[in-house]
Amino acid sequence: MRLCSHIDPTKLNTWMGFCLYVAGGVNRRDTVSMFVSKEE
């Protein structure tokens, strides 16, 4: 979110918020799966 710090979040529309939410979820899932695969 550091890249978006200069943007006022109240001016973002709901679609942009949804896209950021989905992108964050995918990024988190990929990070978790990467750590799990390293442990095996």
N, CA, C, O and CB atoms as a CASP TS submission, in Angstrom:
PFRMAT TS
TARGET T0000
AUTHOR 0000-0000-0000
METHOD Language model
MODEL 1
PARENT N/A
ATOM      1  N   MET     1       0.828  -1.200   0.000  1.00  0.00           N
ATOM      2  CA  MET     1       0.000   0.000   0.000  1.00  0.00           C
ATOM      3  C   MET     1       0.864   1.252   0.000  1.00  0.00           C
ATOM      4  O   MET     1       0.345   2.364  -0.099  1.00  0.00           O
ATOM      5  CB  MET     1      -0.937   0.005   1.208  1.00  0.00           C
ATOM      6  N   ARG     2       2.152   1.085   0.108  1.00  0.00           N
ATOM      7  CA  ARG     2       3.015   2.256   0.134  1.00  0.00           C
ATOM      8  C   ARG     2       2.934   3.030  -1.184  1.00  0.00           C
ATOM      9  O   ARG     2       3.044   4.256  -1.193  1.00  0.00           O
ATOM     10  CB  ARG     2       4.461   1.840   0.417  1.00  0.00           C
ATOM     11  N   LEU     3       2.741   2.317  -2.290  1.00  0.00           N
ATOM     12  CA  LEU     3       2.648   2.987  -3.589  1.00  0.00           C
ATOM     13  C   LEU     3       1.389   3.826  -3.702  1.00  0.00           C
ATOM     14  O   LEU     3       1.361   4.799  -4.455  1.00  0.00           O
ATOM     15  CB  LEU     3       2.684   1.966  -4.712  1.00  0.00           C
ATOM     16  N   CYS     4       0.337   3.463  -2.959  1.00  0.00           N
ATOM     17  CA  CYS     4      -0.940   4.171  -3.048  1.00  0.00           C
ATOM     18  C   CYS     4      -1.078   5.216  -1.952  1.00  0.00           C
ATOM     19  O   CYS     4      -2.162   5.772  -1.770  1.00  0.00           O
ATOM     20  CB  CYS     4      -2.097   3.185  -2.969  1.00  0.00           C
ATOM     21  N   SER     5      -0.004   5.497  -1.215  1.00  0.00           N
ATOM     22  CA  SER     5      -0.113   6.382  -0.060  1.00  0.00           C
ATOM     23  C   SER     5      -0.438   7.820  -0.473  1.00  0.00           C
ATOM     24  O   SER     5      -0.984   8.578   0.328  1.00  0.00           O
ATOM     25  CB  SER     5       1.181   6.352   0.744  1.00  0.00           C
ATOM     26  N   HIS     6      -0.112   8.203  -1.700  1.00  0.00           N
ATOM     27  CA  HIS     6      -0.375   9.573  -2.130  1.00  0.00           C
ATOM     28  C   HIS     6      -1.796   9.751  -2.660  1.00  0.00           C
ATOM     29  O   HIS     6      -2.191  10.866  -2.998  1.00  0.00           O
ATOM     30  CB  HIS     6       0.624   9.981  -3.195  1.00  0.00           C
ATOM     31  N   ILE     7      -2.571   8.660  -2.738  1.00  0.00           N
ATOM     32  CA  ILE     7      -3.934   8.715  -3.247  1.00  0.00           C
ATOM     33  C   ILE     7      -4.897   8.757  -2.069  1.00  0.00           C
ATOM     34  O   ILE     7      -4.764   7.988  -1.116  1.00  0.00           O
ATOM     35  CB  ILE     7      -4.238   7.502  -4.170  1.00  0.00           C
ATOM     36  N   ASP     8      -5.878   9.669  -2.143  1.00  0.00           N
ATOM     37  CA  ASP     8      -6.884   9.757  -1.087  1.00  0.00           C
ATOM     38  C   ASP     8      -7.831   8.576  -1.220  1.00  0.00           C
ATOM     39  O   ASP     8      -8.537   8.479  -2.223  1.00  0.00           O
ATOM     40  CB  ASP     8      -7.664  11.105  -1.156  1.00  0.00           C
ATOM     41  N   PRO     9      -7.873   7.666  -0.238  1.00  0.00           N
ATOM     42  CA  PRO     9      -8.707   6.454  -0.371  1.00  0.00           C
ATOM     43  C   PRO     9     -10.189   6.760  -0.479  1.00  0.00           C
ATOM     44  O   PRO     9     -10.943   5.953  -1.023  1.00  0.00           O
ATOM     45  CB  PRO     9      -8.478   5.538   0.806  1.00  0.00           C
ATOM     46  N   THR    10     -10.627   7.915   0.031  1.00  0.00           N
ATOM     47  CA  THR    10     -12.053   8.240  -0.033  1.00  0.00           C
ATOM     48  C   THR    10     -12.487   8.573  -1.458  1.00  0.00           C
ATOM     49  O   THR    10     -13.680   8.543  -1.761  1.00  0.00           O
ATOM     50  CB  THR    10     -12.371   9.413   0.895  1.00  0.00           C
ATOM     51  N   LYS    11     -11.540   8.887  -2.330  1.00  0.00           N
ATOM     52  CA  LYS    11     -11.891   9.222  -3.717  1.00  0.00           C
ATOM     53  C   LYS    11     -11.903   7.998  -4.624  1.00  0.00           C
ATOM     54  O   LYS    11     -12.346   8.082  -5.770  1.00  0.00           O
ATOM     55  CB  LYS    11     -10.916  10.249  -4.268  1.00  0.00           C
ATOM     56  N   LEU    12     -11.421   6.859  -4.123  1.00  0.00           N
ATOM     57  CA  LEU    12     -11.443   5.641  -4.933  1.00  0.00           C
ATOM     58  C   LEU    12     -12.871   5.113  -5.009  1.00  0.00           C
ATOM     59  O   LEU    12     -13.602   5.128  -4.018  1.00  0.00           O
ATOM     60  CB  LEU    12     -10.488   4.561  -4.345  1.00  0.00           C
ATOM     61  N   ASN    13     -13.253   4.658  -6.167  1.00  0.00           N
ATOM     62  CA  ASN    13     -14.587   4.059  -6.279  1.00  0.00           C
ATOM     63  C   ASN    13     -14.559   2.624  -5.750  1.00  0.00           C
ATOM     64  O   ASN    13     -13.487   2.074  -5.496  1.00  0.00           O
ATOM     65  CB  ASN    13     -15.082   4.086  -7.755  1.00  0.00           C
ATOM     66  N   THR    14     -15.713   2.033  -5.590  1.00  0.00           N
ATOM     67  CA  THR    14     -15.789   0.702  -4.988  1.00  0.00           C
ATOM     68  C   THR    14     -15.134  -0.349  -5.878  1.00  0.00           C
ATOM     69  O   THR    14     -14.601  -1.335  -5.368  1.00  0.00           O
ATOM     70  CB  THR    14     -17.245   0.324  -4.720  1.00  0.00           C
ATOM     71  N   TRP    15     -15.160  -0.163  -7.175  1.00  0.00           N
ATOM     72  CA  TRP    15     -14.531  -1.133  -8.081  1.00  0.00           C
ATOM     73  C   TRP    15     -13.027  -1.171  -7.863  1.00  0.00           C
ATOM     74  O   TRP    15     -12.423  -2.244  -7.866  1.00  0.00           O
ATOM     75  CB  TRP    15     -14.845  -0.789  -9.551  1.00  0.00           C
ATOM     76  N   MET    16     -12.423  -0.007  -7.676  1.00  0.00           N
ATOM     77  CA  MET    16     -10.982   0.050  -7.442  1.00  0.00           C
ATOM     78  C   MET    16     -10.644  -0.609  -6.104  1.00  0.00           C
ATOM     79  O   MET    16      -9.642  -1.315  -5.989  1.00  0.00           O
ATOM     80  CB  MET    16     -10.481   1.517  -7.467  1.00  0.00           C
ATOM     81  N   GLY    17     -11.479  -0.376  -5.102  1.00  0.00           N
ATOM     82  CA  GLY    17     -11.266  -1.021  -3.814  1.00  0.00           C
ATOM     83  C   GLY    17     -11.368  -2.529  -3.918  1.00  0.00           C
ATOM     84  O   GLY    17     -10.587  -3.255  -3.304  1.00  0.00           O
ATOM     85  N   PHE    18     -12.334  -3.001  -4.696  1.00  0.00           N
ATOM     86  CA  PHE    18     -12.499  -4.443  -4.893  1.00  0.00           C
ATOM     87  C   PHE    18     -11.288  -5.034  -5.609  1.00  0.00           C
ATOM     88  O   PHE    18     -10.816  -6.111  -5.244  1.00  0.00           O
ATOM     89  CB  PHE    18     -13.781  -4.734  -5.693  1.00  0.00           C
ATOM     90  N   CYS    19     -10.790  -4.344  -6.614  1.00  0.00           N
ATOM     91  CA  CYS    19      -9.619  -4.836  -7.343  1.00  0.00           C
ATOM     92  C   CYS    19      -8.396  -4.919  -6.423  1.00  0.00           C
ATOM     93  O   CYS    19      -7.634  -5.884  -6.491  1.00  0.00           O
ATOM     94  CB  CYS    19      -9.316  -3.923  -8.549  1.00  0.00           C
ATOM     95  N   LEU    20      -8.210  -3.920  -5.570  1.00  0.00           N
ATOM     96  CA  LEU    20      -7.091  -3.949  -4.630  1.00  0.00           C
ATOM     97  C   LEU    20      -7.262  -5.093  -3.627  1.00  0.00           C
ATOM     98  O   LEU    20      -6.287  -5.736  -3.238  1.00  0.00           O
ATOM     99  CB  LEU    20      -6.971  -2.600  -3.890  1.00  0.00           C
ATOM    100  N   TYR    21      -8.500  -5.339  -3.214  1.00  0.00           N
ATOM    101  CA  TYR    21      -8.773  -6.424  -2.270  1.00  0.00           C
ATOM    102  C   TYR    21      -8.448  -7.782  -2.887  1.00  0.00           C
ATOM    103  O   TYR    21      -7.818  -8.628  -2.253  1.00  0.00           O
ATOM    104  CB  TYR    21     -10.239  -6.387  -1.821  1.00  0.00           C
ATOM    105  N   VAL    22      -8.884  -7.981  -4.133  1.00  0.00           N
ATOM    106  CA  VAL    22      -8.626  -9.249  -4.820  1.00  0.00           C
ATOM    107  C   VAL    22      -7.127  -9.421  -5.062  1.00  0.00           C
ATOM    108  O   VAL    22      -6.583 -10.506  -4.857  1.00  0.00           O
ATOM    109  CB  VAL    22      -9.400  -9.313  -6.160  1.00  0.00           C
ATOM    110  N   ALA    23      -6.462  -8.355  -5.495  1.00  0.00           N
ATOM    111  CA  ALA    23      -5.023  -8.438  -5.754  1.00  0.00           C
ATOM    112  C   ALA    23      -4.262  -8.760  -4.468  1.00  0.00           C
ATOM    113  O   ALA    23      -3.311  -9.541  -4.486  1.00  0.00           O
ATOM    114  CB  ALA    23      -4.507  -7.118  -6.364  1.00  0.00           C
ATOM    115  N   GLY    24      -4.680  -8.159  -3.356  1.00  0.00           N
ATOM    116  CA  GLY    24      -4.035  -8.453  -2.077  1.00  0.00           C
ATOM    117  C   GLY    24      -4.260  -9.899  -1.657  1.00  0.00           C
ATOM    118  O   GLY    24      -3.351 -10.541  -1.131  1.00  0.00           O
ATOM    119  N   GLY    25      -5.464 -10.414  -1.887  1.00  0.00           N
ATOM    120  CA  GLY    25      -5.756 -11.802  -1.536  1.00  0.00           C
ATOM    121  C   GLY    25      -4.948 -12.777  -2.370  1.00  0.00           C
ATOM    122  O   GLY    25      -4.446 -13.770  -1.845  1.00  0.00           O
ATOM    123  N   VAL    26      -4.815 -12.510  -3.652  1.00  0.00           N
ATOM    124  CA  VAL    26      -4.029 -13.383  -4.530  1.00  0.00           C
ATOM    125  C   VAL    26      -2.553 -13.328  -4.135  1.00  0.00           C
ATOM    126  O   VAL    26      -1.876 -14.355  -4.094  1.00  0.00           O
ATOM    127  CB  VAL    26      -4.207 -12.972  -6.019  1.00  0.00           C
ATOM    128  N   ASN    27      -2.066 -12.135  -3.849  1.00  0.00           N
ATOM    129  CA  ASN    27      -0.665 -11.976  -3.455  1.00  0.00           C
ATOM    130  C   ASN    27      -0.396 -12.720  -2.157  1.00  0.00           C
ATOM    131  O   ASN    27       0.637 -13.376  -2.027  1.00  0.00           O
ATOM    132  CB  ASN    27      -0.306 -10.486  -3.301  1.00  0.00           C
ATOM    133  N   ARG    28      -1.304 -12.629  -1.199  1.00  0.00           N
ATOM    134  CA  ARG    28      -1.132 -13.316   0.081  1.00  0.00           C
ATOM    135  C   ARG    28      -1.165 -14.825  -0.107  1.00  0.00           C
ATOM    136  O   ARG    28      -0.367 -15.551   0.486  1.00  0.00           O
ATOM    137  CB  ARG    28      -2.217 -12.885   1.075  1.00  0.00           C
ATOM    138  N   ARG    29      -2.098 -15.296  -0.941  1.00  0.00           N
ATOM    139  CA  ARG    29      -2.203 -16.742  -1.172  1.00  0.00           C
ATOM    140  C   ARG    29      -0.934 -17.275  -1.834  1.00  0.00           C
ATOM    141  O   ARG    29      -0.437 -18.340  -1.468  1.00  0.00           O
ATOM    142  CB  ARG    29      -3.435 -17.064  -2.048  1.00  0.00           C
ATOM    143  N   ASP    30      -0.416 -16.535  -2.801  1.00  0.00           N
ATOM    144  CA  ASP    30       0.805 -16.971  -3.476  1.00  0.00           C
ATOM    145  C   ASP    30       1.986 -16.983  -2.509  1.00  0.00           C
ATOM    146  O   ASP    30       2.821 -17.886  -2.565  1.00  0.00           O
ATOM    147  CB  ASP    30       1.112 -16.058  -4.675  1.00  0.00           C
ATOM    148  N   THR    31       2.064 -15.991  -1.624  1.00  0.00           N
ATOM    149  CA  THR    31       3.159 -15.934  -0.656  1.00  0.00           C
ATOM    150  C   THR    31       3.078 -17.101   0.307  1.00  0.00           C
ATOM    151  O   THR    31       4.091 -17.735   0.601  1.00  0.00           O
ATOM    152  CB  THR    31       3.135 -14.610   0.116  1.00  0.00           C
ATOM    153  N   VAL    32       1.876 -17.393   0.805  1.00  0.00           N
ATOM    154  CA  VAL    32       1.707 -18.504   1.741  1.00  0.00           C
ATOM    155  C   VAL    32       2.039 -19.822   1.056  1.00  0.00           C
ATOM    156  O   VAL    32       2.721 -20.660   1.644  1.00  0.00           O
ATOM    157  CB  VAL    32       0.268 -18.535   2.297  1.00  0.00           C
ATOM    158  N   SER    33       1.576 -20.025  -0.167  1.00  0.00           N
ATOM    159  CA  SER    33       1.850 -21.281  -0.860  1.00  0.00           C
ATOM    160  C   SER    33       3.341 -21.416  -1.175  1.00  0.00           C
ATOM    161  O   SER    33       3.859 -22.532  -1.209  1.00  0.00           O
ATOM    162  CB  SER    33       1.023 -21.369  -2.154  1.00  0.00           C
ATOM    163  N   MET    34       4.027 -20.320  -1.401  1.00  0.00           N
ATOM    164  CA  MET    34       5.453 -20.366  -1.664  1.00  0.00           C
ATOM    165  C   MET    34       6.202 -20.827  -0.406  1.00  0.00           C
ATOM    166  O   MET    34       7.121 -21.640  -0.501  1.00  0.00           O
ATOM    167  CB  MET    34       5.962 -18.983  -2.130  1.00  0.00           C
ATOM    168  N   PHE    35       5.814 -20.312   0.771  1.00  0.00           N
ATOM    169  CA  PHE    35       6.462 -20.729   2.013  1.00  0.00           C
ATOM    170  C   PHE    35       6.147 -22.188   2.331  1.00  0.00           C
ATOM    171  O   PHE    35       7.007 -22.910   2.835  1.00  0.00           O
ATOM    172  CB  PHE    35       6.022 -19.828   3.173  1.00  0.00           C
ATOM    173  N   VAL    36       4.939 -22.624   2.047  1.00  0.00           N
ATOM    174  CA  VAL    36       4.564 -24.012   2.321  1.00  0.00           C
ATOM    175  C   VAL    36       5.368 -24.960   1.431  1.00  0.00           C
ATOM    176  O   VAL    36       5.826 -26.006   1.890  1.00  0.00           O
ATOM    177  CB  VAL    36       3.046 -24.223   2.101  1.00  0.00           C
ATOM    178  N   SER    37       5.539 -24.596   0.159  1.00  0.00           N
ATOM    179  CA  SER    37       6.267 -25.478  -0.752  1.00  0.00           C
ATOM    180  C   SER    37       7.753 -25.543  -0.388  1.00  0.00           C
ATOM    181  O   SER    37       8.404 -26.551  -0.662  1.00  0.00           O
ATOM    182  CB  SER    37       6.098 -25.001  -2.203  1.00  0.00           C
ATOM    183  N   LYS    38       8.300 -24.488   0.223  1.00  0.00           N
ATOM    184  CA  LYS    38       9.705 -24.512   0.628  1.00  0.00           C
ATOM    185  C   LYS    38       9.925 -25.428   1.808  1.00  0.00           C
ATOM    186  O   LYS    38      10.992 -26.028   1.940  1.00  0.00           O
ATOM    187  CB  LYS    38      10.184 -23.117   0.966  1.00  0.00           C
ATOM    188  N   GLU    39       8.909 -25.545   2.685  1.00  0.00           N
ATOM    189  CA  GLU    39       9.049 -26.383   3.881  1.00  0.00           C
ATOM    190  C   GLU    39       9.034 -27.863   3.532  1.00  0.00           C
ATOM    191  O   GLU    39       9.616 -28.670   4.256  1.00  0.00           O
ATOM    192  CB  GLU    39       7.935 -26.077   4.878  1.00  0.00           C
ATOM    193  N   GLU    40       8.389 -28.229   2.453  1.00  0.00           N
ATOM    194  CA  GLU    40       8.266 -29.654   2.087  1.00  0.00           C
ATOM    195  C   GLU    40       9.540 -30.225   1.516  1.00  0.00           C
ATOM    196  O   GLU    40       9.585 -31.404   1.166  1.00  0.00           O
ATOM    197  CB  GLU    40       7.156 -29.841   1.090  1.00  0.00           C
TER
END
